[in-house]
Amino acid sequence: MSTFQIDTATSRANPTPAPMKRLTVPAIRAAKGKQPLVMLTAYTIRMAQILDPHCDMLLVGDSLGQVLYGLPSSLPVSLDMMIAHGAAVVRGSYHSLVVIDMPFGSYEESPEQAFRSAARVMKETGAAAIKLEGGEAMAETIAFLSARGIPVVGHVGLTPQAVNALGGYGARGRSQQEYAKLIGDAKAVAQAGAFALVVEGVVEPLAVEMTKAIDIPTIGIGGSADCDGQVLVIDDMLGMFDRVPRFVKKYAQLATQIDAAVAEYAEDVRARRFPTVDQTYQPKA
């Protein structure tokens, strides 16, 4: 359970859900080949509260750089940013296993650097696991962290932190050479001790083969319905942005609804229809 508590007497987060047993790393790993795992990104306490009853895992993704901060990519995201949002999501959840992305530059240098960063993330947020990008090149680091009590989710395929090296956000695995390399990456990450693997933006046959080739759950995002679970960026699937990746299904159009609500509010203010007596404090009789 989180060590951070909310003052329900003063917080808009009231009422706080009754604490329940949070899903564990072994439980997630044991879900391989069973009912698909549900994962969504979350960056704030309120969104975590809404998503928590429906999800098995909440990912505090470094996508918050673009989604919340308007950055051109995830590369400028800092460890401090991830910790601040990660702690909020842990405070807002009781059921889901919370995973926090390791931002670019916080783990690639060495296993020791990765441990220092990951230990800080887990101590300051209360999260259960971290996620890092990279295949075979990160196997040593994954093994180092796993052996020292830090659960790791891997991430292969389209890895946004390597967008400059990849040359863009196109689907991976179209060539036989890249296809074979990514299968090797998935196996290396699983063998190194990761308990789950995010498979992003790969051709569908590759996602299916990866899922069959490793003994840990695969979490697809632009992969295949045959993966062991799925993840999406919450703002994308709720329709907060017009432009989204091909692999996103919009389950709502919140941007349109927000626009209409704000337009109505603006009209009421300018016409002096708001506030009314119902929203103002009147003298007592």
Secondary structure, 3 states (H helix, E strand, C coil): CCCCCCCCCCCCCCCCCCCCCCCCHHHHHCCCCCCCEEEEECCCHHHHHHHHHHCCEEEECCCHHHHCCCCCCCCCCCHHHHHHHHHHHHHCCCCCEEEEECCCCCCCCCHHHHHHHHHHHHHHHCCCEEECCECHHHHHHHHHHHHCCCCEEEEEECCHHHHHHHCCCCCECCCHHHHHHHHHHHHHHHHHCCCEEEEECECHHHHHHHHHHCCCCEEEECCCCCCCEEEECHHHHCCCCCCCCCCCCCCCCHHHHHHHHHHHHHHHHHCCCCCCHHHCCCCCC
